[in-house]
Amino acid sequence: MKHTIPPYYERVKEGSVRNDFFNREDFKDNLTNLLSSTEDSLTLTINADWGEGKTTFIKLWKDELEESEQFIPIYYDAFENDFASDAFISIAVTIQEAIKRHYEKFDLDHDKEHLIDGYKEVAKKLGIELVKMGANTTLKLATGGLLKADSIWDILFDKAEELDKRENKGLVSEKYDAFLNRRKTIQEYQEALEALLEVGPDIKDKRIIFFVDELDRCRPDFAIHVIEKIKHLFSVSHVNFVLAINREQLVEIVKHAYGVNEDDAYVYLQKFVHVETNLPTLKDLRTNDDDNLKLYIEELVDSFQIIESIFDSEGLYNLIRKSWRYVDYNPRSIERTLTLFSISISSCREEKKKDFYPHILLLSLLKIHIPPIYKDAKGNGRIMKKIRSEDAVVGGNFIDYLKNDFFPESNITGGASNTVEIESLKEAAKIVDMYDLPSDLKINNIKVKDLEYEVSD
């Protein structure tokens, strides 16, 4: 039995798993058609919560686009690049490297080195000038109206007043000239980038698709820099950006960066995005095709190499089905459930595994997704039927299935009016409670924020 497995993307690449459990093929094809037809620079977002598979989706999409000479797909991990003080250089270098690989792959690099060299030189020049410009001025230029300075003239006069107080009036003229030179360099950079696309047959159809991932994991100021630089420096025909985001978290970043409310933060983000989309997720299977959920669970069981005699795939499927109206399950959280299960069941004595595996599977699911019920289960050896808030009943959705299928009837007894007691649950909980999985950005949990226990003793 394995206790860790490769990320889903890697399992698909290895050919050990299908790549469309969540009905995303049509979604991907529609987006490809859109980006194929646009003549301008388009920025679109793909929104989904933590754990829904944004990274897997865009990486698999990128791999598919790489097989076409029309597209130059580029993957950019903002978290891996946020050690840099400015986003421009890391994005420019990533584009340069990807275009060079594209030239070589499709044998388009004959006598084209001068285009890459020209691009590299002007990118270096612009990068140096942006650093000289200073962070405060750069941000004001790129805020799209969030800050009070609406134009370069406001900025220059603000700077002039400040410099006047310091008796450094001569620097105003220097900064004015520097801005004009910088604007010229930006234009030169954009022209150099356009020239890189004018290589090979079907020039008018060639597209850069630049995928930006992990904006919600990187430094907040760097996430802002990435979005602003895309808009102001890389707005070039046939250069398109796809941002994989958690919209709520990105709005929070803007709120804290600029001290604005949620509405203003969202309006600010809209200034940089042309189209918003939502990734098809596990939640959509609730009303469409939940057979894919069953297939996904079976794939995880195979990947972890869990033997059938100590696992119940159908049981886990039904436990999730019984409660997913109230609990935000997602692919990552279900995988974490099986990680915790495999570690915990491996800790059992061999003679206990067959008796304990239903308990450990249930407790693993509860610990990852519904901590209040888990805490009561490990302390009292029971499952509460009701945890109420806004009339949402969670625990009770498990009970009928637990009685009928998951545990033998002899193992379950009625406790208080709101609980059922399960034999050996506390003993199994001692094993599960030994292990905590490293936290991600968000641990999936029951939807309601304030939980009230309704237990009658």
C-alpha beads as a LAMMPS data file, in Angstrom:
LAMMPS data file: protein, C-alpha beads

457 atoms
456 bonds

1 atom types
1 bond types

-500.0 500.0 xlo xhi
-500.0 500.0 ylo yhi
-500.0 500.0 zlo zhi

Masses

1 110.0

Atoms # bond

1 1 1 0.000 0.000 0.000
2 1 1 1.209 3.502 -0.821
3 1 1 0.901 6.393 1.596
4 1 1 1.511 9.148 -0.936
5 1 1 0.786 9.294 -4.650
6 1 1 1.952 11.621 -7.435
7 1 1 -0.228 14.628 -8.277
8 1 1 -3.181 13.891 -10.529
9 1 1 -1.503 15.638 -13.477
10 1 1 1.484 13.295 -13.249
11 1 1 -0.762 10.235 -13.013
12 1 1 -2.510 11.304 -16.210
13 1 1 0.844 11.880 -17.944
14 1 1 1.974 8.400 -16.925
15 1 1 -1.144 7.012 -18.597
16 1 1 -2.396 5.326 -15.446
17 1 1 -5.592 7.374 -15.218
18 1 1 -8.118 9.012 -17.531
19 1 1 -8.050 12.787 -17.654
20 1 1 -11.719 13.814 -17.725
21 1 1 -13.409 12.628 -14.543
22 1 1 -15.032 16.034 -14.180
23 1 1 -16.377 16.584 -17.715
24 1 1 -13.944 19.312 -18.726
25 1 1 -13.186 18.351 -22.325
26 1 1 -15.907 20.491 -23.865
27 1 1 -14.990 23.389 -21.586
28 1 1 -11.363 23.175 -22.706
29 1 1 -12.254 22.862 -26.399
30 1 1 -14.540 25.886 -26.243
31 1 1 -11.797 27.995 -24.665
32 1 1 -9.313 26.820 -27.304
33 1 1 -11.723 27.892 -30.040
34 1 1 -12.092 31.297 -28.416
35 1 1 -8.351 31.880 -28.123
36 1 1 -7.815 30.657 -31.686
37 1 1 -10.155 33.255 -33.082
38 1 1 -9.261 36.370 -31.110
39 1 1 -7.071 38.899 -32.897
40 1 1 -6.293 41.046 -29.890
41 1 1 -4.650 40.372 -26.549
42 1 1 -7.176 38.575 -24.377
43 1 1 -6.973 37.910 -20.638
44 1 1 -9.382 35.410 -19.144
45 1 1 -9.679 33.841 -15.724
46 1 1 -10.554 30.278 -14.756
47 1 1 -12.039 30.417 -11.296
48 1 1 -12.323 27.525 -8.834
49 1 1 -11.888 26.925 -5.126
50 1 1 -8.874 25.312 -3.514
51 1 1 -8.448 21.660 -4.413
52 1 1 -10.742 21.588 -7.447
53 1 1 -7.931 20.904 -9.947
54 1 1 -7.068 24.234 -11.589
55 1 1 -3.385 23.366 -11.930
56 1 1 -4.075 19.936 -13.380
57 1 1 -6.518 21.380 -15.886
58 1 1 -4.253 24.091 -17.265
59 1 1 -1.188 21.815 -17.365
60 1 1 -3.061 19.166 -19.362
61 1 1 -4.472 21.873 -21.627
62 1 1 -0.984 23.290 -22.140
63 1 1 0.387 19.852 -23.049
64 1 1 -2.305 19.443 -25.687
65 1 1 -1.649 22.876 -27.212
66 1 1 2.071 22.083 -27.480
67 1 1 1.296 19.585 -30.230
68 1 1 0.065 22.376 -32.500
69 1 1 2.380 24.718 -34.374
70 1 1 -0.278 27.410 -34.058
71 1 1 0.111 27.767 -30.311
72 1 1 3.009 28.636 -28.048
73 1 1 1.629 27.595 -24.642
74 1 1 3.560 28.766 -21.587
75 1 1 3.106 27.741 -17.956
76 1 1 4.110 30.289 -15.302
77 1 1 4.056 29.440 -11.593
78 1 1 3.761 32.747 -9.724
79 1 1 4.648 31.096 -6.410
80 1 1 7.942 29.734 -7.778
81 1 1 8.859 33.151 -9.168
82 1 1 7.878 35.437 -6.308
83 1 1 11.452 35.588 -5.009
84 1 1 11.919 38.317 -7.634
85 1 1 11.262 41.922 -6.687
86 1 1 9.495 42.592 -9.981
87 1 1 7.339 40.322 -12.118
88 1 1 8.306 41.702 -15.525
89 1 1 11.717 40.036 -15.896
90 1 1 10.514 36.592 -14.805
91 1 1 7.581 36.734 -17.249
92 1 1 9.761 38.051 -20.094
93 1 1 12.379 35.328 -19.561
94 1 1 9.688 32.619 -19.417
95 1 1 8.290 33.841 -22.755
96 1 1 11.743 33.919 -24.347
97 1 1 12.579 30.360 -23.279
98 1 1 9.209 29.004 -24.455
99 1 1 9.470 30.642 -27.876
100 1 1 12.982 29.292 -28.351
101 1 1 11.750 25.763 -27.546
102 1 1 8.866 26.233 -29.981
103 1 1 11.239 27.312 -32.761
104 1 1 13.415 24.257 -32.188
105 1 1 10.510 21.798 -31.936
106 1 1 8.999 22.859 -35.256
107 1 1 12.319 23.581 -36.957
108 1 1 11.652 27.314 -37.212
109 1 1 14.929 28.537 -35.729
110 1 1 16.868 28.994 -38.972
111 1 1 18.239 32.538 -39.059
112 1 1 15.850 33.578 -36.290
113 1 1 18.344 33.892 -33.463
114 1 1 18.577 37.618 -34.111
115 1 1 14.884 38.001 -33.192
116 1 1 15.415 36.302 -29.843
117 1 1 18.601 38.308 -29.233
118 1 1 16.763 41.541 -30.045
119 1 1 13.909 40.607 -27.755
120 1 1 16.305 39.732 -24.939
121 1 1 18.173 43.031 -25.165
122 1 1 15.095 45.233 -25.136
123 1 1 13.587 43.156 -22.290
124 1 1 16.746 43.726 -20.229
125 1 1 16.620 47.421 -21.014
126 1 1 12.991 47.721 -19.958
127 1 1 13.594 45.670 -16.827
128 1 1 16.390 47.995 -15.729
129 1 1 14.275 51.070 -16.392
130 1 1 11.333 49.679 -14.439
131 1 1 13.601 49.090 -11.465
132 1 1 14.911 52.647 -11.726
133 1 1 11.403 53.992 -11.922
134 1 1 10.735 52.896 -8.382
135 1 1 8.014 50.729 -6.908
136 1 1 5.691 53.524 -5.787
137 1 1 5.545 55.280 -9.119
138 1 1 5.209 51.991 -11.005
139 1 1 2.252 50.955 -8.886
140 1 1 0.540 54.294 -9.268
141 1 1 0.903 54.089 -13.023
142 1 1 -0.712 50.667 -13.029
143 1 1 -3.523 50.947 -10.480
144 1 1 -6.223 51.570 -13.039
145 1 1 -7.765 54.313 -10.906
146 1 1 -7.712 52.715 -7.475
147 1 1 -5.283 55.305 -6.198
148 1 1 -6.007 58.997 -6.505
149 1 1 -3.358 59.751 -9.109
150 1 1 -5.189 59.191 -12.409
151 1 1 -2.410 60.072 -14.832
152 1 1 1.297 60.534 -15.185
153 1 1 0.787 64.257 -14.747
154 1 1 -0.687 63.762 -11.267
155 1 1 2.273 61.617 -10.355
156 1 1 4.821 64.030 -11.753
157 1 1 3.287 67.037 -9.997
158 1 1 3.050 65.076 -6.739
159 1 1 6.725 64.226 -7.119
160 1 1 7.522 67.818 -8.058
161 1 1 5.924 69.148 -4.887
162 1 1 7.842 66.639 -2.816
163 1 1 11.110 67.454 -4.551
164 1 1 10.477 71.173 -4.209
165 1 1 10.388 70.774 -0.472
166 1 1 13.753 69.070 -0.698
167 1 1 15.092 71.792 -2.993
168 1 1 15.773 69.214 -5.683
169 1 1 13.744 70.755 -8.501
170 1 1 16.229 69.653 -11.098
171 1 1 15.218 66.021 -10.618
172 1 1 11.683 66.687 -11.889
173 1 1 12.930 67.295 -15.410
174 1 1 15.114 64.209 -15.179
175 1 1 12.176 62.051 -14.113
176 1 1 9.985 63.525 -16.839
177 1 1 12.521 62.647 -19.522
178 1 1 13.026 59.222 -17.991
179 1 1 9.314 58.513 -18.227
180 1 1 9.231 59.441 -21.918
181 1 1 12.201 57.151 -22.584
182 1 1 10.540 54.379 -20.625
183 1 1 7.350 54.651 -22.640
184 1 1 9.412 54.359 -25.808
185 1 1 11.165 51.265 -24.443
186 1 1 7.821 49.641 -23.613
187 1 1 6.754 50.143 -27.222
188 1 1 10.059 48.662 -28.442
189 1 1 9.549 45.636 -26.200
190 1 1 6.030 45.035 -27.470
191 1 1 7.226 45.286 -31.081
192 1 1 10.029 42.797 -30.362
193 1 1 7.496 40.396 -28.834
194 1 1 5.220 40.698 -31.864
195 1 1 8.177 39.981 -34.153
196 1 1 8.812 36.674 -32.384
197 1 1 5.381 35.487 -33.517
198 1 1 6.012 36.346 -37.161
199 1 1 7.948 33.173 -37.855
200 1 1 6.963 30.133 -39.901
201 1 1 3.817 29.442 -41.918
202 1 1 0.379 30.752 -40.965
203 1 1 1.841 33.738 -39.148
204 1 1 -1.559 35.368 -38.685
205 1 1 -2.820 32.335 -36.741
206 1 1 0.085 31.954 -34.301
207 1 1 -0.824 32.553 -30.658
208 1 1 0.945 32.710 -27.303
209 1 1 -1.221 31.249 -24.532
210 1 1 0.402 32.259 -21.247
211 1 1 -0.997 30.308 -18.289
212 1 1 -0.531 31.938 -14.877
213 1 1 -0.948 29.655 -11.872
214 1 1 -0.628 29.903 -8.071
215 1 1 -1.469 33.613 -7.790
216 1 1 -3.240 32.845 -4.525
217 1 1 -0.112 31.208 -3.058
218 1 1 2.545 33.758 -3.951
219 1 1 3.406 36.969 -2.105
220 1 1 0.385 39.295 -2.224
221 1 1 2.396 42.194 -3.656
222 1 1 3.860 39.916 -6.321
223 1 1 0.382 38.690 -7.336
224 1 1 -0.628 42.323 -7.872
225 1 1 2.551 42.992 -9.867
226 1 1 1.859 40.023 -12.160
227 1 1 -1.669 41.168 -12.971
228 1 1 -0.607 44.766 -13.526
229 1 1 2.387 43.897 -15.694
230 1 1 0.271 41.637 -17.902
231 1 1 -2.094 44.503 -18.601
232 1 1 0.398 47.317 -19.078
233 1 1 3.443 45.681 -20.649
234 1 1 2.322 42.501 -22.441
235 1 1 -0.810 43.748 -24.183
236 1 1 0.225 42.580 -27.650
237 1 1 -1.886 41.095 -30.447
238 1 1 -2.071 37.286 -30.345
239 1 1 -0.592 37.167 -26.819
240 1 1 -3.288 35.811 -24.518
241 1 1 -3.235 35.219 -20.787
242 1 1 -5.168 32.566 -18.857
243 1 1 -5.175 33.126 -15.086
244 1 1 -6.100 30.166 -12.870
245 1 1 -7.481 31.835 -9.766
246 1 1 -9.541 31.553 -6.644
247 1 1 -11.492 34.780 -7.116
248 1 1 -12.348 35.219 -3.443
249 1 1 -8.718 34.955 -2.365
250 1 1 -7.554 37.315 -5.110
251 1 1 -10.143 39.892 -4.044
252 1 1 -8.807 39.592 -0.482
253 1 1 -5.276 40.248 -1.740
254 1 1 -6.392 43.439 -3.491
255 1 1 -8.381 44.553 -0.439
256 1 1 -5.320 44.323 1.792
257 1 1 -2.895 45.710 -0.785
258 1 1 -4.866 48.893 -1.421
259 1 1 -7.059 49.199 1.652
260 1 1 -10.334 49.088 -0.287
261 1 1 -13.597 47.259 0.257
262 1 1 -14.638 44.054 -1.465
263 1 1 -16.689 45.749 -4.198
264 1 1 -13.877 48.126 -5.141
265 1 1 -11.358 45.276 -5.119
266 1 1 -13.510 43.264 -7.523
267 1 1 -14.004 46.286 -9.798
268 1 1 -10.227 46.758 -9.805
269 1 1 -9.634 43.170 -10.927
270 1 1 -12.174 43.560 -13.708
271 1 1 -9.990 46.287 -15.232
272 1 1 -7.400 43.642 -16.046
273 1 1 -9.659 40.798 -17.209
274 1 1 -11.735 40.546 -20.373
275 1 1 -13.546 37.245 -19.724
276 1 1 -14.298 35.273 -16.560
277 1 1 -15.054 31.533 -16.498
278 1 1 -15.688 28.897 -13.842
279 1 1 -13.955 25.526 -13.986
280 1 1 -16.363 22.540 -14.050
281 1 1 -15.876 20.873 -10.673
282 1 1 -16.932 17.980 -8.503
283 1 1 -19.864 20.080 -7.291
284 1 1 -21.311 20.050 -10.808
285 1 1 -21.496 16.244 -10.709
286 1 1 -24.110 16.448 -7.973
287 1 1 -26.789 17.132 -10.559
288 1 1 -25.133 15.825 -13.719
289 1 1 -23.098 12.603 -13.666
290 1 1 -22.090 11.377 -10.254
291 1 1 -20.861 8.083 -11.730
292 1 1 -17.636 9.982 -12.376
293 1 1 -17.270 10.486 -8.625
294 1 1 -17.362 6.732 -8.187
295 1 1 -14.774 6.271 -10.930
296 1 1 -12.529 8.911 -9.339
297 1 1 -12.665 7.103 -5.967
298 1 1 -11.795 3.814 -7.657
299 1 1 -8.829 5.479 -9.400
300 1 1 -7.549 6.742 -6.041
301 1 1 -7.892 3.302 -4.492
302 1 1 -5.873 1.834 -7.373
303 1 1 -3.222 4.549 -7.094
304 1 1 -2.810 3.968 -3.354
305 1 1 -2.798 0.205 -4.011
306 1 1 -5.352 -0.402 -1.266
307 1 1 -6.578 -4.010 -1.203
308 1 1 -10.330 -4.623 -1.381
309 1 1 -10.484 -6.647 1.796
310 1 1 -9.724 -3.573 3.923
311 1 1 -11.583 -0.917 1.967
312 1 1 -15.111 -0.133 0.833
313 1 1 -15.151 2.058 -2.297
314 1 1 -18.917 1.889 -2.517
315 1 1 -19.135 2.850 1.148
316 1 1 -16.967 5.944 0.729
317 1 1 -18.941 6.928 -2.350
318 1 1 -22.230 6.696 -0.465
319 1 1 -20.900 8.502 2.596
320 1 1 -19.949 11.425 0.346
321 1 1 -23.231 11.279 -1.567
322 1 1 -25.196 11.344 1.686
323 1 1 -23.563 14.554 2.873
324 1 1 -22.309 16.545 -0.094
325 1 1 -25.250 18.893 -0.013
326 1 1 -23.691 20.404 3.111
327 1 1 -19.986 19.624 2.802
328 1 1 -17.573 21.106 0.239
329 1 1 -15.868 17.964 -0.977
330 1 1 -13.336 18.383 -3.768
331 1 1 -10.802 16.104 -5.509
332 1 1 -7.921 17.228 -3.283
333 1 1 -9.833 16.707 -0.037
334 1 1 -10.993 13.238 -1.093
335 1 1 -7.400 12.329 -1.965
336 1 1 -6.318 13.596 1.466
337 1 1 -8.958 11.344 3.032
338 1 1 -7.384 8.308 1.394
339 1 1 -3.899 9.487 2.358
340 1 1 -4.955 9.644 6.014
341 1 1 -6.745 6.297 5.709
342 1 1 -3.734 4.517 4.179
343 1 1 -1.387 5.849 6.871
344 1 1 -3.794 5.005 9.706
345 1 1 -4.768 1.528 8.528
346 1 1 -1.092 0.680 8.017
347 1 1 -0.537 1.517 11.680
348 1 1 -3.028 -1.140 12.823
349 1 1 -2.025 -4.580 13.928
350 1 1 -2.738 -7.034 11.127
351 1 1 -5.485 -8.830 13.040
352 1 1 -7.298 -5.512 13.647
353 1 1 -7.331 -4.196 10.077
354 1 1 -10.444 -6.012 8.858
355 1 1 -12.385 -4.960 11.944
356 1 1 -11.153 -1.388 12.017
357 1 1 -11.103 -0.331 8.379
358 1 1 -14.742 0.938 8.305
359 1 1 -14.086 2.989 11.445
360 1 1 -10.827 4.395 10.096
361 1 1 -12.339 5.258 6.723
362 1 1 -15.254 7.069 8.371
363 1 1 -12.976 8.890 10.818
364 1 1 -10.565 9.910 8.040
365 1 1 -13.425 11.395 6.057
366 1 1 -14.724 13.262 9.099
367 1 1 -11.319 14.528 10.219
368 1 1 -10.564 16.058 6.810
369 1 1 -14.005 17.478 6.131
370 1 1 -16.114 17.852 9.280
371 1 1 -13.895 18.359 12.341
372 1 1 -16.767 19.004 14.817
373 1 1 -18.307 15.588 14.187
374 1 1 -14.846 13.991 14.188
375 1 1 -13.943 15.515 17.554
376 1 1 -17.142 14.233 19.120
377 1 1 -16.623 10.812 17.542
378 1 1 -13.125 10.359 18.930
379 1 1 -14.127 11.633 22.363
380 1 1 -17.431 9.832 22.783
381 1 1 -17.396 6.967 20.284
382 1 1 -20.547 8.204 18.601
383 1 1 -21.766 10.009 15.507
384 1 1 -24.056 12.975 16.046
385 1 1 -27.087 13.063 13.821
386 1 1 -27.388 16.824 13.817
387 1 1 -25.014 19.729 13.743
388 1 1 -27.382 22.562 13.090
389 1 1 -26.907 25.957 11.559
390 1 1 -29.418 27.425 9.169
391 1 1 -31.323 24.120 9.563
392 1 1 -28.538 22.148 7.847
393 1 1 -28.411 18.573 9.124
394 1 1 -25.098 16.904 8.412
395 1 1 -24.416 13.951 10.657
396 1 1 -27.871 12.479 10.171
397 1 1 -27.135 11.967 6.492
398 1 1 -24.625 9.286 7.479
399 1 1 -26.799 7.370 9.872
400 1 1 -29.057 5.276 7.644
401 1 1 -26.153 4.155 5.526
402 1 1 -24.009 3.404 8.576
403 1 1 -26.773 1.249 10.020
404 1 1 -27.647 -0.574 6.834
405 1 1 -24.373 -1.090 5.022
406 1 1 -21.215 0.324 6.535
407 1 1 -21.285 -1.387 9.919
408 1 1 -22.969 -4.615 11.024
409 1 1 -26.156 -3.857 12.948
410 1 1 -24.657 -5.411 16.056
411 1 1 -21.937 -2.761 16.090
412 1 1 -24.345 0.181 16.316
413 1 1 -26.560 1.102 19.240
414 1 1 -28.793 4.058 19.871
415 1 1 -27.307 6.597 22.214
416 1 1 -28.930 9.892 23.046
417 1 1 -31.770 10.978 20.803
418 1 1 -29.298 12.765 18.580
419 1 1 -26.521 10.181 18.414
420 1 1 -25.654 6.635 17.477
421 1 1 -22.828 4.855 19.234
422 1 1 -20.437 2.690 17.237
423 1 1 -18.487 -0.111 18.838
424 1 1 -14.688 0.334 18.773
425 1 1 -14.936 3.837 17.278
426 1 1 -12.965 5.437 20.105
427 1 1 -10.266 2.785 19.857
428 1 1 -9.878 3.344 16.111
429 1 1 -9.890 7.110 16.643
430 1 1 -6.736 6.830 18.754
431 1 1 -4.900 5.692 15.631
432 1 1 -6.363 8.274 13.260
433 1 1 -5.747 11.027 15.792
434 1 1 -2.007 10.305 15.776
435 1 1 -1.629 11.842 12.305
436 1 1 -2.177 15.296 10.884
437 1 1 -1.560 16.064 7.230
438 1 1 0.377 19.242 6.413
439 1 1 -2.045 22.080 5.858
440 1 1 -2.706 23.493 2.410
441 1 1 -3.988 27.015 1.879
442 1 1 -7.432 25.865 2.895
443 1 1 -8.659 22.726 4.606
444 1 1 -12.056 21.917 3.213
445 1 1 -14.756 21.970 5.793
446 1 1 -18.457 22.146 6.379
447 1 1 -19.917 25.219 4.689
448 1 1 -21.509 26.909 7.667
449 1 1 -19.133 29.023 9.734
450 1 1 -20.754 28.946 13.183
451 1 1 -21.778 25.478 14.281
452 1 1 -24.125 24.714 17.124
453 1 1 -24.172 21.237 18.580
454 1 1 -27.612 19.797 19.172
455 1 1 -26.930 16.824 21.412
456 1 1 -29.534 15.500 23.836
457 1 1 -28.111 13.460 26.692

Bonds

1 1 1 2
2 1 2 3
3 1 3 4
4 1 4 5
5 1 5 6
6 1 6 7
7 1 7 8
8 1 8 9
9 1 9 10
10 1 10 11
11 1 11 12
12 1 12 13
13 1 13 14
14 1 14 15
15 1 15 16
16 1 16 17
17 1 17 18
18 1 18 19
19 1 19 20
20 1 20 21
21 1 21 22
22 1 22 23
23 1 23 24
24 1 24 25
25 1 25 26
26 1 26 27
27 1 27 28
28 1 28 29
29 1 29 30
30 1 30 31
31 1 31 32
32 1 32 33
33 1 33 34
34 1 34 35
35 1 35 36
36 1 36 37
37 1 37 38
38 1 38 39
39 1 39 40
40 1 40 41
41 1 41 42
42 1 42 43
43 1 43 44
44 1 44 45
45 1 45 46
46 1 46 47
47 1 47 48
48 1 48 49
49 1 49 50
50 1 50 51
51 1 51 52
52 1 52 53
53 1 53 54
54 1 54 55
55 1 55 56
56 1 56 57
57 1 57 58
58 1 58 59
59 1 59 60
60 1 60 61
61 1 61 62
62 1 62 63
63 1 63 64
64 1 64 65
65 1 65 66
66 1 66 67
67 1 67 68
68 1 68 69
69 1 69 70
70 1 70 71
71 1 71 72
72 1 72 73
73 1 73 74
74 1 74 75
75 1 75 76
76 1 76 77
77 1 77 78
78 1 78 79
79 1 79 80
80 1 80 81
81 1 81 82
82 1 82 83
83 1 83 84
84 1 84 85
85 1 85 86
86 1 86 87
87 1 87 88
88 1 88 89
89 1 89 90
90 1 90 91
91 1 91 92
92 1 92 93
93 1 93 94
94 1 94 95
95 1 95 96
96 1 96 97
97 1 97 98
98 1 98 99
99 1 99 100
100 1 100 101
101 1 101 102
102 1 102 103
103 1 103 104
104 1 104 105
105 1 105 106
106 1 106 107
107 1 107 108
108 1 108 109
109 1 109 110
110 1 110 111
111 1 111 112
112 1 112 113
113 1 113 114
114 1 114 115
115 1 115 116
116 1 116 117
117 1 117 118
118 1 118 119
119 1 119 120
120 1 120 121
121 1 121 122
122 1 122 123
123 1 123 124
124 1 124 125
125 1 125 126
126 1 126 127
127 1 127 128
128 1 128 129
129 1 129 130
130 1 130 131
131 1 131 132
132 1 132 133
133 1 133 134
134 1 134 135
135 1 135 136
136 1 136 137
137 1 137 138
138 1 138 139
139 1 139 140
140 1 140 141
141 1 141 142
142 1 142 143
143 1 143 144
144 1 144 145
145 1 145 146
146 1 146 147
147 1 147 148
148 1 148 149
149 1 149 150
150 1 150 151
151 1 151 152
152 1 152 153
153 1 153 154
154 1 154 155
155 1 155 156
156 1 156 157
157 1 157 158
158 1 158 159
159 1 159 160
160 1 160 161
161 1 161 162
162 1 162 163
163 1 163 164
164 1 164 165
165 1 165 166
166 1 166 167
167 1 167 168
168 1 168 169
169 1 169 170
170 1 170 171
171 1 171 172
172 1 172 173
173 1 173 174
174 1 174 175
175 1 175 176
176 1 176 177
177 1 177 178
178 1 178 179
179 1 179 180
180 1 180 181
181 1 181 182
182 1 182 183
183 1 183 184
184 1 184 185
185 1 185 186
186 1 186 187
187 1 187 188
188 1 188 189
189 1 189 190
190 1 190 191
191 1 191 192
192 1 192 193
193 1 193 194
194 1 194 195
195 1 195 196
196 1 196 197
197 1 197 198
198 1 198 199
199 1 199 200
200 1 200 201
201 1 201 202
202 1 202 203
203 1 203 204
204 1 204 205
205 1 205 206
206 1 206 207
207 1 207 208
208 1 208 209
209 1 209 210
210 1 210 211
211 1 211 212
212 1 212 213
213 1 213 214
214 1 214 215
215 1 215 216
216 1 216 217
217 1 217 218
218 1 218 219
219 1 219 220
220 1 220 221
221 1 221 222
222 1 222 223
223 1 223 224
224 1 224 225
225 1 225 226
226 1 226 227
227 1 227 228
228 1 228 229
229 1 229 230
230 1 230 231
231 1 231 232
232 1 232 233
233 1 233 234
234 1 234 235
235 1 235 236
236 1 236 237
237 1 237 238
238 1 238 239
239 1 239 240
240 1 240 241
241 1 241 242
242 1 242 243
243 1 243 244
244 1 244 245
245 1 245 246
246 1 246 247
247 1 247 248
248 1 248 249
249 1 249 250
250 1 250 251
251 1 251 252
252 1 252 253
253 1 253 254
254 1 254 255
255 1 255 256
256 1 256 257
257 1 257 258
258 1 258 259
259 1 259 260
260 1 260 261
261 1 261 262
262 1 262 263
263 1 263 264
264 1 264 265
265 1 265 266
266 1 266 267
267 1 267 268
268 1 268 269
269 1 269 270
270 1 270 271
271 1 271 272
272 1 272 273
273 1 273 274
274 1 274 275
275 1 275 276
276 1 276 277
277 1 277 278
278 1 278 279
279 1 279 280
280 1 280 281
281 1 281 282
282 1 282 283
283 1 283 284
284 1 284 285
285 1 285 286
286 1 286 287
287 1 287 288
288 1 288 289
289 1 289 290
290 1 290 291
291 1 291 292
292 1 292 293
293 1 293 294
294 1 294 295
295 1 295 296
296 1 296 297
297 1 297 298
298 1 298 299
299 1 299 300
300 1 300 301
301 1 301 302
302 1 302 303
303 1 303 304
304 1 304 305
305 1 305 306
306 1 306 307
307 1 307 308
308 1 308 309
309 1 309 310
310 1 310 311
311 1 311 312
312 1 312 313
313 1 313 314
314 1 314 315
315 1 315 316
316 1 316 317
317 1 317 318
318 1 318 319
319 1 319 320
320 1 320 321
321 1 321 322
322 1 322 323
323 1 323 324
324 1 324 325
325 1 325 326
326 1 326 327
327 1 327 328
328 1 328 329
329 1 329 330
330 1 330 331
331 1 331 332
332 1 332 333
333 1 333 334
334 1 334 335
335 1 335 336
336 1 336 337
337 1 337 338
338 1 338 339
339 1 339 340
340 1 340 341
341 1 341 342
342 1 342 343
343 1 343 344
344 1 344 345
345 1 345 346
346 1 346 347
347 1 347 348
348 1 348 349
349 1 349 350
350 1 350 351
351 1 351 352
352 1 352 353
353 1 353 354
354 1 354 355
355 1 355 356
356 1 356 357
357 1 357 358
358 1 358 359
359 1 359 360
360 1 360 361
361 1 361 362
362 1 362 363
363 1 363 364
364 1 364 365
365 1 365 366
366 1 366 367
367 1 367 368
368 1 368 369
369 1 369 370
370 1 370 371
371 1 371 372
372 1 372 373
373 1 373 374
374 1 374 375
375 1 375 376
376 1 376 377
377 1 377 378
378 1 378 379
379 1 379 380
380 1 380 381
381 1 381 382
382 1 382 383
383 1 383 384
384 1 384 385
385 1 385 386
386 1 386 387
387 1 387 388
388 1 388 389
389 1 389 390
390 1 390 391
391 1 391 392
392 1 392 393
393 1 393 394
394 1 394 395
395 1 395 396
396 1 396 397
397 1 397 398
398 1 398 399
399 1 399 400
400 1 400 401
401 1 401 402
402 1 402 403
403 1 403 404
404 1 404 405
405 1 405 406
406 1 406 407
407 1 407 408
408 1 408 409
409 1 409 410
410 1 410 411
411 1 411 412
412 1 412 413
413 1 413 414
414 1 414 415
415 1 415 416
416 1 416 417
417 1 417 418
418 1 418 419
419 1 419 420
420 1 420 421
421 1 421 422
422 1 422 423
423 1 423 424
424 1 424 425
425 1 425 426
426 1 426 427
427 1 427 428
428 1 428 429
429 1 429 430
430 1 430 431
431 1 431 432
432 1 432 433
433 1 433 434
434 1 434 435
435 1 435 436
436 1 436 437
437 1 437 438
438 1 438 439
439 1 439 440
440 1 440 441
441 1 441 442
442 1 442 443
443 1 443 444
444 1 444 445
445 1 445 446
446 1 446 447
447 1 447 448
448 1 448 449
449 1 449 450
450 1 450 451
451 1 451 452
452 1 452 453
453 1 453 454
454 1 454 455
455 1 455 456
456 1 456 457
